[in-house]
Amino acid sequence: MGRDEKGYFHRFMLILMQKYYYFFDNQKKLSKFALVMENVVKKASPVATPETKKQRLEWLDALRGFTMILVVAYHVAQSGFGESWRHSSSMPFLILFRMPLFFFVSGFLAYKVSQVWNLRNLGSLIVKKLRVQLIPTIVFFLLAMALLNKDFWASVNTQLLSPLKGGYWFTLVLLYMFLIYYPFAYLESKLKHVRWLPIVLLFLLSLACYETCFLPKYFSWAQGYKGVKTELYHFLMNTSLSQVMLYFPFFLYGNIVHRYWDKAQKVMDSKWFFPILVVVIVLATLDALKWHTLRMAWANLPQTVAKFGLLTITFMYFRYYHQYFTKFTIMGSSLQYIGRRTLDIYLIHFLFMPDVPQIGEYFKAHSSNFVIDLMLSVLMALVIIGFCIIFSNILRISPFFKKWLFGR
């Protein structure tokens, strides 16, 4: 017991003895009773683990909620308004960091200091992820194909061969990442020396795979490839493994930041890091969206730097202003609530997509303003998220649906 618990216990015993002094007619009975009561208090006290000692990062839940809003807003602009990234002023910017940020947060949360790695826990984690990620995805994918398409079987066949799976690629790709990361973490836990090396090597390998997606001269699955489609190309696209190659570096980046959280915070709090990061982000983003100064194999470098930089600065923003994202503020509690229901919202929001192509036509014919373009998408996204939460809460009335459709 801690000092406070012992103080409470002793005061409790004193009051008890004063009130029932006649019951304790000898010292032996009193000592035995005191020992029993102390053991009861000990067992009732929570065990102090790294997870219980560590304050929950409420702003991280809020960040998840913010990212979910951006994801739905992008889908509203793309599918609901029929906007093209060539004519939209907000979509090219959102493309740079919304999904990388989502995978970054997933990787950050995947690392747990208190995790005990053995074969039993490894198998349990994999089975849980298969249930949580796969079953709900299949159910809502089929539901979306039935409700949103005239020909159910034709749409199912078409979308299953697509890397985006009718929009339901994210949960599948995240499952792939966990199936890679969990066995890796298990094997890594067996090492006694140079613990930092395996995760760094895996991160560098993921970056190499990521880069192949932007070298059409050498790889058939790369963006812009105009040659004959190979069997490997079809395999990567049909299984959505091509999306793993595009986003796994961001998952591992978040994982590394959490592994070395104390050092990462020192870097973020240093005087030089933020100013340099801002300058690099501005230059990289302008080159990726406007200038296009680099060519050939180097053309993707500014875009990659912008992706990592933008998600980092967004992460830093929520951490620095964490007092505004607590459960005691309206904005904080709202974003946290959305952040804790990201799976529900992601699976359901496709069912509530608007069909207003006139907005996209308007932005195509007129030079759109970034703020107006973004706010229209965000406002519609918030309405859709509200409907998703209501629909989810209705389904959650059933313990069966709560467990098998939303993993809880």
C-alpha positions as CSV (number, residue, x, y, z in Angstrom):
1,M,0.0,0.0,0.0
2,G,1.1,3.6,-0.6
3,R,1.4,6.2,2.2
4,D,-2.0,7.6,1.7
5,E,-3.7,4.2,1.7
6,K,-1.9,3.3,4.9
7,G,-3.1,6.5,6.5
8,Y,-6.7,5.9,5.5
9,F,-6.5,2.3,6.7
10,H,-5.1,3.3,10.1
11,R,-7.8,6.0,10.6
12,F,-10.4,3.5,9.6
13,M,-9.1,0.9,12.2
14,L,-9.0,3.6,14.9
15,I,-12.7,4.6,14.3
16,L,-13.7,0.9,14.1
17,M,-12.0,0.1,17.4
18,Q,-13.5,3.1,19.2
19,K,-17.0,2.2,18.1
20,Y,-16.7,-1.6,18.7
21,Y,-14.1,-1.6,21.5
22,Y,-16.0,-4.3,23.3
23,F,-15.5,-6.7,20.4
24,F,-11.7,-6.6,20.6
25,D,-11.4,-8.1,24.1
26,N,-7.8,-9.1,23.6
27,Q,-4.7,-8.1,21.6
28,K,-4.5,-11.4,19.7
29,K,-7.9,-10.9,18.1
30,L,-7.2,-7.3,17.3
31,S,-3.8,-8.1,15.6
32,K,-5.4,-10.9,13.5
33,F,-8.3,-8.7,12.4
34,A,-5.9,-5.8,11.5
35,L,-3.8,-8.2,9.3
36,V,-6.9,-9.5,7.5
37,M,-8.2,-6.0,6.8
38,E,-4.8,-4.9,5.5
39,N,-4.7,-7.8,3.0
40,V,-8.1,-6.9,1.8
41,V,-7.1,-3.3,1.1
42,K,-3.9,-4.5,-0.6
43,K,-5.9,-6.8,-3.0
44,A,-8.4,-4.0,-3.7
45,S,-5.7,-1.5,-4.6
46,P,-4.9,-1.3,-8.3
47,V,-1.6,-2.6,-9.4
48,A,0.8,0.2,-10.6
49,T,1.9,-0.7,-14.1
50,P,3.5,1.5,-16.7
51,E,0.1,1.9,-18.4
52,T,-1.7,3.0,-15.2
53,K,1.1,5.3,-14.1
54,K,1.2,7.0,-17.5
55,Q,-1.4,9.6,-18.0
56,R,-3.7,8.9,-20.9
57,L,-2.9,11.2,-23.8
58,E,-6.3,12.7,-24.3
59,W,-5.0,15.0,-27.1
60,L,-4.0,11.8,-29.0
61,D,-7.7,10.7,-29.1
62,A,-8.6,14.2,-30.2
63,L,-6.0,14.0,-33.0
64,R,-7.6,10.7,-34.1
65,G,-10.9,12.5,-34.2
66,F,-9.5,15.4,-36.2
67,T,-7.9,12.9,-38.7
68,M,-11.2,11.1,-39.1
69,I,-12.9,14.4,-40.0
70,L,-10.3,15.0,-42.6
71,V,-10.8,11.5,-44.1
72,V,-14.5,11.9,-44.3
73,A,-14.1,15.5,-45.7
74,Y,-11.9,14.2,-48.5
75,H,-14.4,11.5,-49.4
76,V,-17.1,14.1,-49.4
77,A,-15.2,16.3,-51.8
78,Q,-14.2,13.3,-54.0
79,S,-17.3,11.1,-54.1
80,G,-20.0,13.4,-52.8
81,F,-19.1,16.6,-54.7
82,G,-17.4,14.9,-57.6
83,E,-14.3,17.1,-57.2
84,S,-11.0,16.3,-58.9
85,W,-7.7,17.0,-57.3
86,R,-6.7,18.9,-60.5
87,H,-9.5,21.5,-59.9
88,S,-9.9,21.4,-56.1
89,S,-7.9,23.8,-54.0
90,S,-8.1,21.6,-50.9
91,M,-7.9,18.0,-52.1
92,P,-4.2,18.1,-53.2
93,F,-3.3,19.4,-49.7
94,L,-5.4,16.9,-47.9
95,I,-3.9,14.1,-50.0
96,L,-0.4,14.9,-48.6
97,F,-1.0,14.1,-45.0
98,R,-4.5,12.9,-44.0
99,M,-3.9,9.1,-44.5
100,P,-0.2,9.3,-43.5
101,L,-1.4,10.9,-40.3
102,F,-4.0,8.2,-39.7
103,F,-1.4,5.4,-40.1
104,F,1.1,7.4,-38.0
105,V,-1.3,7.5,-35.1
106,S,-2.1,3.7,-35.6
107,G,1.6,2.9,-35.4
108,F,2.1,5.1,-32.3
109,L,-0.7,3.3,-30.5
110,A,0.5,-0.1,-31.6
111,Y,3.6,0.2,-29.4
112,K,2.9,-0.6,-25.7
113,V,5.7,-0.6,-23.2
114,S,3.9,-3.1,-20.9
115,Q,3.3,-5.6,-23.7
116,V,4.7,-9.1,-22.8
117,W,5.7,-10.9,-26.0
118,N,5.3,-14.7,-26.1
119,L,3.6,-17.1,-28.5
120,R,0.4,-17.1,-26.6
121,N,0.0,-13.3,-26.5
122,L,1.1,-13.1,-30.2
123,G,-1.6,-15.6,-31.3
124,S,-4.2,-13.8,-29.1
125,L,-3.4,-10.4,-30.7
126,I,-3.5,-11.7,-34.2
127,V,-6.8,-13.5,-33.7
128,K,-8.3,-10.3,-32.1
129,K,-7.1,-8.1,-35.0
130,L,-8.5,-10.6,-37.6
131,R,-11.9,-10.4,-35.8
132,V,-11.9,-6.7,-35.3
133,Q,-10.5,-5.6,-38.7
134,L,-11.8,-8.3,-41.1
135,I,-15.3,-9.3,-40.1
136,P,-16.7,-5.7,-39.9
137,T,-15.0,-4.7,-43.1
138,I,-16.5,-7.7,-45.0
139,V,-20.0,-7.0,-43.6
140,F,-20.1,-3.2,-44.4
141,F,-18.4,-3.7,-47.7
142,L,-21.1,-6.1,-48.8
143,L,-23.8,-3.8,-47.4
144,A,-22.3,-0.8,-49.3
145,M,-22.2,-2.8,-52.5
146,A,-25.8,-3.8,-52.1
147,L,-27.1,-0.3,-51.3
148,L,-25.0,1.9,-53.5
149,N,-24.9,-0.2,-56.7
150,K,-27.5,-1.5,-59.1
151,D,-25.7,-4.8,-59.9
152,F,-24.5,-6.3,-56.6
153,W,-22.3,-9.1,-57.9
154,A,-20.7,-7.1,-60.7
155,S,-19.8,-4.3,-58.2
156,V,-18.4,-6.9,-55.7
157,N,-16.2,-8.5,-58.4
158,T,-15.0,-5.1,-59.6
159,Q,-14.2,-3.7,-56.2
160,L,-12.5,-6.8,-54.9
161,L,-10.0,-6.5,-57.8
162,S,-9.4,-2.9,-57.0
163,P,-6.7,-1.9,-54.5
164,L,-9.1,0.6,-52.9
165,K,-11.9,-2.1,-52.3
166,G,-14.7,0.4,-52.8
167,G,-13.2,2.6,-50.1
168,Y,-12.8,-0.2,-47.5
169,W,-9.1,-0.7,-48.1
170,F,-8.0,1.1,-45.0
171,T,-9.0,-1.6,-42.4
172,L,-7.6,-4.3,-44.6
173,V,-4.3,-2.6,-45.1
174,L,-4.1,-1.8,-41.4
175,L,-4.6,-5.5,-40.7
176,Y,-1.7,-6.3,-43.0
177,M,0.5,-3.9,-41.1
178,F,-0.4,-5.5,-37.8
179,L,0.3,-9.0,-39.2
180,I,3.7,-7.7,-40.2
181,Y,4.4,-5.8,-37.0
182,Y,3.3,-8.3,-34.3
183,P,5.6,-11.2,-35.4
184,F,8.4,-8.6,-35.9
185,A,7.8,-7.3,-32.3
186,Y,7.8,-10.8,-31.0
187,L,11.1,-11.7,-32.6
188,E,12.6,-8.3,-31.7
189,S,11.8,-8.9,-28.0
190,K,14.1,-11.9,-28.0
191,L,17.1,-9.7,-28.7
192,K,19.2,-8.7,-25.8
193,H,21.5,-6.2,-27.5
194,V,21.1,-3.3,-30.1
195,R,17.3,-3.2,-29.6
196,W,17.0,-0.1,-31.8
197,L,18.5,-1.7,-34.9
198,P,15.7,-4.0,-36.1
199,I,13.0,-1.3,-36.1
200,V,15.3,1.1,-37.9
201,L,16.1,-1.6,-40.6
202,L,12.4,-2.4,-41.0
203,F,11.7,1.4,-41.4
204,L,14.4,1.7,-44.0
205,L,13.1,-1.4,-45.9
206,S,9.6,0.1,-45.8
207,L,10.9,3.4,-47.3
208,A,12.6,1.4,-50.1
209,C,9.4,-0.4,-50.9
210,Y,7.5,3.0,-50.7
211,E,10.0,4.5,-53.2
212,T,9.4,1.7,-55.8
213,C,5.8,2.9,-56.1
214,F,7.1,6.1,-57.7
215,L,9.6,4.7,-60.1
216,P,7.6,3.6,-63.2
217,K,10.8,3.2,-65.2
218,Y,11.7,0.1,-63.1
219,F,8.6,-1.3,-61.5
220,S,5.3,-2.2,-63.0
221,W,3.3,-1.4,-59.9
222,A,4.6,2.2,-59.8
223,Q,2.4,5.2,-60.5
224,G,2.6,6.2,-64.1
225,Y,3.8,2.9,-65.4
226,K,2.7,2.5,-69.1
227,G,4.1,-1.0,-69.9
228,V,2.6,-4.4,-69.8
229,K,1.0,-5.2,-66.5
230,T,2.8,-8.1,-64.8
231,E,1.4,-10.8,-62.6
232,L,3.1,-9.2,-59.6
233,Y,1.3,-5.9,-60.5
234,H,-2.1,-7.7,-60.5
235,F,-1.2,-9.5,-57.2
236,L,-0.2,-6.3,-55.4
237,M,-3.3,-4.4,-56.7
238,N,-5.8,-7.1,-56.1
239,T,-4.7,-7.8,-52.5
240,S,-4.2,-4.0,-51.7
241,L,-0.6,-4.8,-50.7
242,S,0.3,-1.8,-52.9
243,Q,-1.4,0.4,-50.3
244,V,0.7,-1.2,-47.6
245,M,3.8,-0.2,-49.5
246,L,2.6,3.4,-49.7
247,Y,1.7,3.8,-46.0
248,F,3.7,1.4,-43.9
249,P,6.6,3.9,-43.4
250,F,4.2,6.3,-41.7
251,F,3.0,3.5,-39.4
252,L,6.6,2.6,-38.4
253,Y,7.4,6.3,-38.0
254,G,4.6,6.7,-35.4
255,N,5.8,3.5,-33.7
256,I,9.4,4.7,-33.5
257,V,8.2,8.1,-32.0
258,H,6.4,6.2,-29.3
259,R,9.3,3.9,-28.6
260,Y,11.6,6.8,-27.9
261,W,8.9,9.2,-26.6
262,D,11.1,11.0,-24.1
263,K,13.8,11.7,-26.7
264,A,11.1,12.7,-29.3
265,Q,9.7,15.2,-26.9
266,K,13.1,16.7,-26.3
267,V,13.5,17.1,-30.0
268,M,10.1,18.7,-30.5
269,D,10.7,21.1,-27.5
270,S,14.1,22.2,-28.8
271,K,14.3,25.8,-30.1
272,W,15.7,24.9,-33.6
273,F,13.4,22.0,-34.6
274,F,10.1,23.7,-35.2
275,P,11.4,26.7,-37.2
276,I,13.5,24.4,-39.5
277,L,10.5,22.0,-39.9
278,V,8.2,24.9,-40.9
279,V,10.7,26.1,-43.6
280,V,11.2,22.6,-44.9
281,I,7.5,21.9,-45.0
282,V,6.7,25.1,-46.9
283,L,9.4,24.5,-49.5
284,A,8.5,20.8,-49.9
285,T,4.8,21.5,-50.2
286,L,5.2,24.3,-52.7
287,D,7.4,22.1,-54.8
288,A,5.1,19.1,-54.6
289,L,1.9,21.1,-55.4
290,K,3.2,24.1,-57.5
291,W,6.8,24.2,-58.6
292,H,7.7,20.6,-59.6
293,T,11.4,21.5,-59.9
294,L,12.6,17.9,-59.5
295,R,12.3,15.3,-62.2
296,M,12.6,11.6,-62.8
297,A,13.6,9.5,-59.8
298,W,13.8,12.6,-57.5
299,A,10.3,13.9,-58.3
300,N,8.7,12.2,-55.3
301,L,11.2,13.5,-52.8
302,P,9.4,16.9,-52.0
303,Q,6.1,15.1,-51.7
304,T,7.5,12.5,-49.3
305,V,9.2,15.2,-47.2
306,A,5.9,17.2,-47.1
307,K,4.0,14.1,-46.0
308,F,6.3,13.4,-43.0
309,G,6.6,17.1,-42.2
310,L,2.9,17.9,-42.3
311,L,1.9,15.0,-40.1
312,T,4.7,15.8,-37.7
313,I,3.6,19.5,-37.3
314,T,0.0,18.4,-36.8
315,F,1.1,16.0,-34.1
316,M,3.1,18.7,-32.5
317,Y,0.2,21.1,-32.6
318,F,-2.1,18.8,-30.7
319,R,0.6,18.0,-28.2
320,Y,1.5,21.6,-27.6
321,Y,-2.1,22.8,-27.2
322,H,-3.1,19.7,-25.3
323,Q,-5.0,21.8,-22.7
324,Y,-7.6,22.6,-25.3
325,F,-8.2,19.0,-26.2
326,T,-9.1,17.6,-22.8
327,K,-12.5,16.0,-21.9
328,F,-13.3,19.2,-20.0
329,T,-13.6,21.3,-23.2
330,I,-16.3,21.1,-25.8
331,M,-13.9,20.8,-28.7
332,G,-11.7,18.3,-26.8
333,S,-14.5,16.0,-25.7
334,S,-16.1,16.1,-29.1
335,L,-12.9,15.2,-31.0
336,Q,-12.1,12.5,-28.4
337,Y,-15.5,11.0,-28.9
338,I,-15.0,10.9,-32.6
339,G,-11.5,9.6,-32.1
340,R,-12.8,6.6,-30.0
341,R,-15.3,5.8,-32.7
342,T,-13.1,5.9,-35.8
343,L,-13.8,2.3,-36.8
344,D,-17.5,2.8,-36.6
345,I,-17.4,6.1,-38.6
346,Y,-15.0,4.7,-41.2
347,L,-17.1,1.7,-41.9
348,I,-20.5,3.5,-42.0
349,H,-19.7,6.9,-43.6
350,F,-19.8,5.6,-47.2
351,L,-23.5,4.8,-46.7
352,F,-24.3,8.5,-46.1
353,M,-22.3,10.1,-48.8
354,P,-24.1,12.9,-50.6
355,D,-24.5,13.0,-54.4
356,V,-24.1,16.7,-55.3
357,P,-21.9,16.8,-58.4
358,Q,-23.0,20.3,-59.1
359,I,-20.6,21.6,-56.4
360,G,-17.7,19.9,-58.1
361,E,-18.8,21.4,-61.5
362,Y,-18.9,24.8,-59.9
363,F,-15.4,24.6,-58.5
364,K,-14.2,23.3,-61.9
365,A,-15.7,26.3,-63.7
366,H,-14.6,28.8,-61.1
367,S,-11.3,29.3,-59.3
368,S,-12.2,27.9,-55.9
369,N,-11.0,29.4,-52.6
370,F,-9.1,27.0,-50.3
371,V,-11.1,28.0,-47.2
372,I,-14.5,27.8,-48.9
373,D,-13.6,24.5,-50.6
374,L,-12.4,22.9,-47.3
375,M,-15.2,24.3,-45.1
376,L,-17.9,22.9,-47.4
377,S,-16.4,19.5,-47.2
378,V,-15.7,19.6,-43.5
379,L,-19.2,20.8,-42.6
380,M,-20.8,18.1,-44.7
381,A,-18.4,15.6,-43.1
382,L,-19.5,16.6,-39.6
383,V,-23.1,16.0,-40.5
384,I,-22.2,12.6,-42.0
385,I,-20.2,11.7,-38.8
386,G,-23.2,12.6,-36.7
387,F,-25.4,10.2,-38.7
388,C,-22.7,7.5,-38.4
389,I,-22.6,7.8,-34.6
390,I,-26.4,7.6,-34.3
391,F,-26.5,4.6,-36.6
392,S,-23.6,3.0,-34.7
393,N,-25.3,3.6,-31.3
394,I,-28.4,1.9,-32.6
395,L,-26.5,-1.1,-33.6
396,R,-24.5,-1.1,-30.3
397,I,-27.7,-1.8,-28.4
398,S,-27.1,-5.4,-29.4
399,P,-24.1,-6.9,-27.6
400,F,-23.7,-9.2,-30.6
401,F,-23.4,-6.4,-33.0
402,K,-21.2,-4.4,-30.6
403,K,-18.7,-7.2,-30.5
404,W,-18.7,-8.5,-34.1
405,L,-19.3,-5.2,-36.0
406,F,-17.2,-2.8,-33.9
407,G,-14.8,-5.0,-32.0
408,R,-16.1,-4.3,-28.5
